[in-house]
Amino acid sequence: MAAISLQAEQILERSARYIAGGVVSLNRKADPQIVFTQARGSRLTDANGNEYIDYHAAFAPHLLGHNHPEITAAVTRAIEEGWSLIGSGPTFWEARLAELLCRAVPSLERVQIVNTGSEASAYAIRLARAWTSRDDIITPLGGYNGWHDDVGRAVMPSLEQVGPRVSPGEYPFVPISAGIPLSTQQRIHCVNFNDLDSVEYVLRRHRIACVLLEPVLQNVGVVLPEPGYLAGLRELCDRYGALLVFDEVKTGFRSALGGYQSVAGVRPDISIFGKAVANGYPLGVVGGRKEIMDLFDAPNPAKRVLIAGTYNGHPVNAAASIATLELLMRNDGAIYRDIEAVSDRLCSGIEVILAEAGVVGVVARNASAFCIYFCQATPRDWHAILADHDFSLDKRLRLDLISRGVYFFPIPCKQGSVSAAHTSADIDFTLDAFRAALKAIQAR
């Protein structure tokens, strides 16, 4: 990396002085601290003027690339036409967005629009508790469903914290934050992904309101569900009276227009979406079965679930999401086929380079989301990653790639994301950098 510029130094100093923790989301804190100043398409530019091909995509919302011209034009047009935060009654942009969401995802019979995925997951849990009159939640190790207390377990706990693999059984709750009440922690039951026996073990012992999970774990890379796992969850929830909640904040609209649920052929009771639904603008969605969603306006106050938010359905974010969904739907979803082809080329190229270098590794992939695991086999859960993945090599590779102008978030096991803006030239450059980085690491 080049010496840091005066501008970057000033920004870092100001951030450290005035922002608690130095960055406005501590999940973004990573070494090296690069001050980015601009992003367009597949490229990031830092305060030193260095350019990078971006595979981080701000934790994955930029499915179309940064500042996609059609999305920017839609937002600009909405402002120029006087769309504004009204705060009274419905608006045509809310209605249009809701219509598009329900058309795209068959399980969405009704939706509500919020601002973030964390808000959406909080509402999903509130709905599940109101519907079932139960309090407890089952959720997998290695998942992330937001920052709030009811899902506040550590995403990447150590083996010392959770203990060895158990099945059937559950793992200790490891809080993601200080300040989570013990009473809340006791209502959250952590099991491994792809472990139906442990889900049933907990369902038999506790009054479970919902099983809440990412249908693909995409906060510890990309961990795919094994055949029958999601369908098995559906059957278990039906048998024991719990709701099945899919957190599609990362998988939704990146996996497919209908979400990963359309790929798996499994219909959840409630789904939540975010990130790619508005291509980088802040918008979250909670939706599902009509009779459950209607609890938001239930005639019986004892069953009514409050949903409120000054900025829900904000016109700027709604305009971005409407434009995003319309683009994704265009020509029978042709853009997905384009992104798939680019993703194929990148991931197959990485596999070839790993084999050429004699490096043990696999590329796990869900559509345009991917992760390189330095393991003998594709991991099925967090314990498999802890046992087999070479975290040190992962980190060294990410740092070397950054020095060569390819930006992978510099924390092991973080998902890579391909966008519609990535070109064949970008892929060629990335593969050349990957080959050179591995060679340099092996020579040290």
Secondary structure, DSSP 8 states (H G I E B T S, - for coil): -----HHHHHHHHHHHHHSTTSSSSGGG--SS---EEEEEBTEEEETTS-EEEESSTTTTT-TT-BT-HHHHHHHHHHHHTT-----SS--HHHHHHHHHHHHH-TT-SEEEEES-HHHHHHHHHHHHHHHHT--EEEEETT----SSGGG-B-SS--HHHH-S--SSS-B---BSSTT--HHHHTTEEEE-TT-HHHHHHHHHHS-EEEEEE-SSB-SSS-B---TTHHHHHHHHHHHHT-EEEEEETTTTTTS-TT-HHHHHT---SEEEE-GGGGTTS--EEEEE-HHHHGGGG-SSTTT------TTTT-HHHHHHHHHHHHHHHHHHHHHHHHHHHHHHHHHHHHHHHHHHHT---EEEEETTEEEEE-SSS--SSHHHHHHH--HHHHHHHHHHHHHTTEE--SSTT--EE--TT--HHHHHHHHHHHHHHHHHHHH-
